[in-house]
């Protein structure tokens, strides 16, 4: 059976978006733009003043990373290159699923970009000198654990170990926000930055038991540290609550280009304890990292956790997690992906979420014991200082396609588009419109995201008798055609 559907957005909004990262406008005494730790030190003078920190503490972190990364680079590259062999085999096997007569498709290349990613913004600023994995402002203790110099109990070790997405390290549980998250807006933050934070906070509050309380200044809160949102160098945040009692504040930097609700939600995710999704211990069956397109000095940023230190509360790997990086993170050649999905149809799902998805929400609710201690459900008037309705009215339509019990649904997408074109909505993460398909028996992770011709005419099959199809758009309208039948 072939089914064609069209959905319309109720409001058309035109956005002006940048496609190149803005250069640093902060200069040194020589008049040249500052980069890396020097840039961060200059833009963080208020943070240093509030917390009594020496001006060179960012440089010390940069020196620590530089002194230890070579050993980890070699280890990580060897592991990633080995996994690449499995990836190539899986992709070759999938060619059998091509619908007969379908046009040939080449390798994935970068499609038009709608919004700059965190990597796009931070890399040109040189922030990888002192930030872990591009945007995590880790302290020396956390860095020692990641580089394998100490284990999670603080004991010295020579075996590189790391924790990702687990939020359970040597500082747990004191690095959780058991008394809520106090925060304030630095005057430097733009109006769009404030709005992005309010939207992100509203979403986290509406879907978890965490509470965020806005205060006028650090002195107005009895809980320390207080999170300061400010216009700093790039997009970055510490991971978890800073446990050093001498700290009055901890920062979330939302610099130029970082003032979107999705980036704000991602950085808040770090602050409440989340690491990146692409470094989980269970990633290898799902993604492969193309080390040939990554700056050799930063391969270590893709270090993988191990099963003894990775705690994901039973949530399966989710390519669409708000904490997952986009396919072109740290790419030398921006037209070639560095993160590749084993499953061809999953490529456009990588890092393709506007806001936290179900698995992100569930991990935080488990981590903060929300399910055990929740006494009432969130309702709109309990959101407090945040709101989570966006400025764009979106349209979503969902179809449940059922086969008889014990049977499966075989399907392929023939087209997604508008105005007679099957590439109108094609982009690297299907940002404006597309079709989502949940085909697995586990419906918790997000499924396929399809909007480009190279995802059409791939035969697939549901893992149980239910196939969920959701068309969506934030702009214009969406036509799509899906062919499906009971699997023979």
PyMOL commands that set and color helices and strands:
alter all, ss='L'
color gray80, all
select helices_A, chain A and resi 36-43+45-51+57-97+118-123+127-129+140-146+191-207+218-220+261-271+277-279+291-293+296-302+344-349+358-367+370-373+380-382+453-455
alter helices_A, ss='H'
color red, helices_A
select strands_A, chain A and resi 2-8+181-185+212-214+226-230+235-237+249-254+287-289+339-341+395-402+409-417+433-438+448-450+460-461+466-473+477-486
alter strands_A, ss='S'
color yellow, strands_A
deselect
rebuild
show_as cartoon
